[in-house]
Amino acid sequence: MLIEQLVINPLVFFRIIVIVIASVCLHELAHGWAAVIPIH
């Protein structure tokens, strides 16, 4: 399905890829933030 989007509508494909990459980066950043900031 996702590969079909690359052929049918490349803009949608790249938007999905950018959103997924941004989501993963924010998720990992939250892990790092949680490890550094102590919980009181």
Secondary structure as a PSIPRED ss2 file (coil, helix, strand):
# PSIPRED VFORMAT (PSIPRED V4.0)

   1 M C   1.000  0.000  0.000
   2 L H   0.000  1.000  0.000
   3 I H   0.000  1.000  0.000
   4 E H   0.000  1.000  0.000
   5 Q H   0.000  1.000  0.000
   6 L H   0.000  1.000  0.000
   7 V H   0.000  1.000  0.000
   8 I H   0.000  1.000  0.000
   9 N C   1.000  0.000  0.000
  10 P H   0.000  1.000  0.000
  11 L H   0.000  1.000  0.000
  12 V H   0.000  1.000  0.000
  13 F H   0.000  1.000  0.000
  14 F H   0.000  1.000  0.000
  15 R H   0.000  1.000  0.000
  16 I H   0.000  1.000  0.000
  17 I H   0.000  1.000  0.000
  18 V H   0.000  1.000  0.000
  19 I H   0.000  1.000  0.000
  20 V H   0.000  1.000  0.000
  21 I H   0.000  1.000  0.000
  22 A H   0.000  1.000  0.000
  23 S H   0.000  1.000  0.000
  24 V H   0.000  1.000  0.000
  25 C H   0.000  1.000  0.000
  26 L H   0.000  1.000  0.000
  27 H H   0.000  1.000  0.000
  28 E H   0.000  1.000  0.000
  29 L H   0.000  1.000  0.000
  30 A H   0.000  1.000  0.000
  31 H H   0.000  1.000  0.000
  32 G H   0.000  1.000  0.000
  33 W H   0.000  1.000  0.000
  34 A H   0.000  1.000  0.000
  35 A H   0.000  1.000  0.000
  36 V H   0.000  1.000  0.000
  37 I C   1.000  0.000  0.000
  38 P C   1.000  0.000  0.000
  39 I C   1.000  0.000  0.000
  40 H C   1.000  0.000  0.000
